[in-house]
């Protein structure tokens, strides 16, 4: 049976190849999506097959324009396209859906535990949010997130958008961590709920491939804050930027002590299926990552300042902003200097509460900005930006 399916997929492979030739080439992400849509559905059944892997190897070698005799391991390593594991029967379900009150451990809204199929997403506003924030799922009619979850996800991604917005590819890859966790119609393949309070989710286990984790990290490791005062991962990793790593970044993102995560997320980075004592087997999430040197949709690639793989521009008009001076620092360039002070309270453990919606101007009572008991929770980050001529 597997041989018959693979034979059918082999014929289907001619479709993306024909499209590739007629367009004179295409971006890797586009090619892979065409393969998944036109060929993948014919390949991945309910068990692994060497025939299916053979079809995928043919697709990779054609794209890379290498000989058929090229070792498969070399092609897979260069493209970062690991053979797609078969989808086990019974998977492709949801483990979370809708919003279910507040996590008593963090005081933040959390989704409901749910076991069942994805549900249709018909709300027009929610679909626009899905298309903007999670474009990989914009064509899915049914998802594991509803309108309330998408509003929650949009709020959760606001700070990362501000920190990583300089590099579209980095921001896209970073968002995909949470888009897959919240909305993927195959959520149960790589996420399992490990703790609840009533119906509220308080902890999950989330498996991702080493390929995805490394690709996401590499696309972000050189990104600077919008106000150029430091490496963005130094703000997002919980470690100094030069000591951050893919695993440390994911660990910090899932730790409720970061003050942002609504529930505990235990990330496991692995290339292998993960058989749990509960009898559930997780297959690590392996979304395609985009290198920082490539554009994302209509957005341009990252600048040389935010991506080491992008060549520095050459010009005789002004100093190159991406090269270092002989003294080791960035070359001086004209600009106004402005100081920004970011104050972040790392938890909700004091009596000060956040108000939503904000109070009106008429109801504001002017008083001390800080209370002594909460100052120990405040982190001060001083950023310097250059925003104009004549410095």
N, C-alpha and C positions, 0 to 999 in steps of 0.2 A: 504493500500500500504506500509506504513512504517513497519507494522508487517511482511510483506513478505520479504522486504529488510533486516530487522534485522535478520530474520530466515536464510536467505542466508549468512549473515555476521557471524552468529553463527557457521555455518558449516565451513566457511572460517577460523574461529579462530583456528580450529584444525591444520591448516598448520604451523603457527608460534610455536604453542605448541609442535607439532611433531618435528620441527626443534630444539627447545630448548632442548627437551629430548635427541635427537640423538647426540647433541653436548655436553651433560653433563652440560648445562648452557651457558649463554652468558651475555655480558655486557648489562646494562639497555638501553643504547642508541641504540644498535643493535636490541634488542627486540622491542623497540618502533617503529623503522623504518620498521621492518618486519610487525608489526601490521598495520602501516599506509599504507604500500604497498599492503598487502594481504587482509586486512579486512576493513581498513578505506574507501577505494574507494567504498565498497559495503554499507557503513553505511551513510556517510554524504550526504544527499540529499539537498533539498531546504528548509527544515523546521526542527526544533528540534524535537526529538522523545525520549520518555522515553525508548523505546526498544533499541535505539542506545546506550544510556548511560548504560543500563544493560549489553550490550556486552562488553563495555570498562571496566566496573567494574569487570566482570569475568576475563578479561585479566590481570588486575592489581592484583587480589587476587591470581591467579595462580602463577604469578611471585614472589609474596611475600610469597607464601606458607602459607597462612592463611586460616581460616575457611570461608565457604560461609556466615556465620552469622556475620562476622566482619563488623562493621559499614562502610558504603561506604565513609563517610567523613574522617574517620581515614586513610583509605587506600589512598585516594586521597591526603591527606595532607602529608603522609609519602613519596609518590612517586613524588609529585609535578606535577602530570599528570591530569590537569583539563580537564573535558569533552570538546571535540573539538566542537565549535559552527558550525552549518550548514553554508555552503557557500551560501550567498544570490545570487539569479539569477542576472546576469549582472556583478558580481564581478569577481575577477581573471583577472584583466586588468592592464594596465600600466597607470601611471599618469606623468611619466617622461621617456624620451628616447633620447639618443644622447647628444652631447654637443652644447651649444648655446651661445658662446661668454663669456662675463665677467659680473659679478654682479657689477653694479655701486656703490653699498654700501660697497663692500669689495675689489674690484679690483681682484677677483679670478674667475677662470673659473667655470661655472655652467652648469648643464644639461638643456635640453629643456623641456618645458611643452608639454605633449603629452597625448592624450586620445585614447586608442585603445589596441588591443591585443599584447601580447609579440611577439617578432620577432626572427626568427632563428639566432643563433650565430654560424657561420661557420668558422670564422677566426681561424686558428690553434694556433697562438700565443695568441689570446684572450682566447681561450678555456683552454690553459695551465695556464694562469693567474687565470681564474675562478676556476680551479681545485686546484690550490695552495692556493689562498686567500679565496675562498668561496666554500669549498668542498661540502657543503650541496646542492649546485645547479649545481654541475659538471655533473649530469646526465640529466639535463634539456636541451632539444634541442633548446627551445625558452626561451628567458629571456627579462627582461625590461632594459637591458644594452647592449650597443654595444662595439666594441673594444676600442673606444676613452674613453668611461666611465670607462672601466676596467683599462685602463692606469691611468686615474684620480684617481680611487679608490685605485690602488696600491700605488700611490704617497701619497695619504691621510693616508694610513695605515703604512707608513714607520716609523714615529715617535712612534706611539703606539707599533709597533713591537719591537723597541729598548727599550722602557720603560718597557713593560710587557712580554718581551721574556723569562724571567726566568721561567715563569709558563705557559706551553702549554695550559692548560684548561682555564685559565684566558684570554689568548690571543685569543683563539678560540671563547669564549663567547663574548668578546669585539668586535671582527671582525664581529660577526653575527649581531650586531646592524646595521652596515653599509652595510653589504652584503645584508640583507633583504631590507634595504631602497633603495639600488641602483639596485639590480639585480633580486629580487624575481619576478617570473611570476605572483604572486598574489599581487603585489604592492598596487593596489587600495583598497585591503581589509583593510589596516591599515595606508595608507599614503594618504593625500590629499594636493594639492597645494593651498596655501592661498594667494600668491602674486607673480606677475611676472613683468618683465620689457621687453616689446616686447614679445619674446618667452622665455626669460631666466627666470629660476626659482629663486626667491629671498627669498621665505619663504615657509615652509611646516608645516603641523601638522602630527605627527607620534605617534600612539597609541601602547603601549606595555603593556603586562600583568604585574601585580605585581609579579607573579611567575618568569617570565623571569628576570625582573629588580633585584629582590632579589637574584636570582641564579647567575646572572652575577656579581653583587657586592660582594657577599660572596666569590666567587672564586678568586677575585682580592684584597680583603681588606688587606691581609697580605703580598702581593708581594712587594719585595724591588727592587730598581733600580739596573741595572746590575753592576754598581759601587756602593757598599753598602754604601750609604750615607743617605738613607731616604726611607720612604714608597712611592711606586709608585703612589698611589692615591693622595698623598699630592701634586704631580706634575700635576695630571690630573683632579682634582676635582674642583679647584678654592677655596677650603676650606682646612684648616689643616686636615691631615689624620684622626685624632680622631674625627673630626666634620663632616666628609663626610658621605653621605647616598646615597642610590640608586637614589632618586629623585634629590638630589643636584648634583650628578655626571652627570646624563643625562641633567640636566638644563645647566651645564657648557659646556658640549660637544656640545650642540645646540646653544650656545650663540656666535654670531659673534665677540664679544669683546675678546674672547679667542685667537684671532689672527690666528686660524687654520680653523675654520668653514667657508666654502665658502658662505653659505646662512643660514638664521635663521631656526632652527629646534625646534618647540615647541613639546616637549615630553609630552604626557599624560600617566600616569601609572594607569591602571584601569583593572578590571576583567570583566567589562560589555561592551556590545556594546554601541557605542557613536553616537547618532543621532544628526547630525549637522543641523543648520538652513537652509543650502543649500539643504537639502533633502538627503544628503549622510549619510550613516551609516557606521562607521568604526568598525572593529572587531580587537581588539588588537593583535599584533604580539606575538606569544607564542612559539618561537623556543626553542627546548630542550637545557638546559644548562648542562654542564659537571662539576661536582664538582672538586675542585683543587686536591683532593685526588685520582682522576681517570686518567688513561692515555688517550691520544688523538691520535687515530690511532696508528702509530708506535712510537710515542713520549711518553716518560715515564711520570708518574705523577709528580706534582710539588714537590720540596724538602720540608723538614720540616721547613726550614727557610722561605719559601714563602707560606706555607699552614699549618695553625694550626691543621688541621685534620690529617696530616701525622705524625705518631709517630716518635720520635727522635731515631736515630740509637744508638746502644750501642757498645762501643769499649773501649779497655784499652790502645790503641796505642796513641791516641791523644784526647784532650778535645772535648767534644760534642759541635758542632757549633750551636746547636739549643736550648741549655739550658742557663739560666742566672746564673751568679755568685751570691754569697750571698749579694753582694753590689747592685745587681739589674741590672748590665750591662752585655753585652755579654762577655763570657769568652775570655781571650786573647789567640791568636793563632799566630804562626809564620807567617810572611809576610812582603813584602816590602810595604811601604806606598807611594802612589802617589796621587798628587792633580790634580783634573780636574776642569776647569772653563768653565761652560756653559753660553753663552751669548745669550739671546733671545730677539729680538726686537718685541714688542707686537703689532705692526701694521705697515701699510705702509703710515704713515701720514707725514713723512719727505721727503725731496727731494732725499734721498738715495733710489736707486732702486735695486732689485735683477736681475741678468743677467742670462738668460738661452738661449743657452748654455753658460757655463762660458767662459770668454775671454781666449785666448791663452797666454802662457807665454811671447811671444814676444810683446804682446800688453798691458801688465800690466804696469800701471803708478804708481810708488810707491809714496804714499802720506799719510796724516793722516788717521788712521784707523777709528776714530769716528769724527763726527761733534758735536759741542756743543748742537745744537738744537735737536738732536735725543737722547742724553744720558738719558733724562728722560724716554724714552721708553724701556730702557734696564733693564732686571732683571738679577741679578747675583746669581747663585746657586753654592755653593762650595760642591763638592762631594769628599769623601775620599774612595779609594779602596785599598784592600790588595791583592797583586797579586803574591807573592812569599815568600820564606823563609827569616828568619834572621831579623825580627823586634822585 
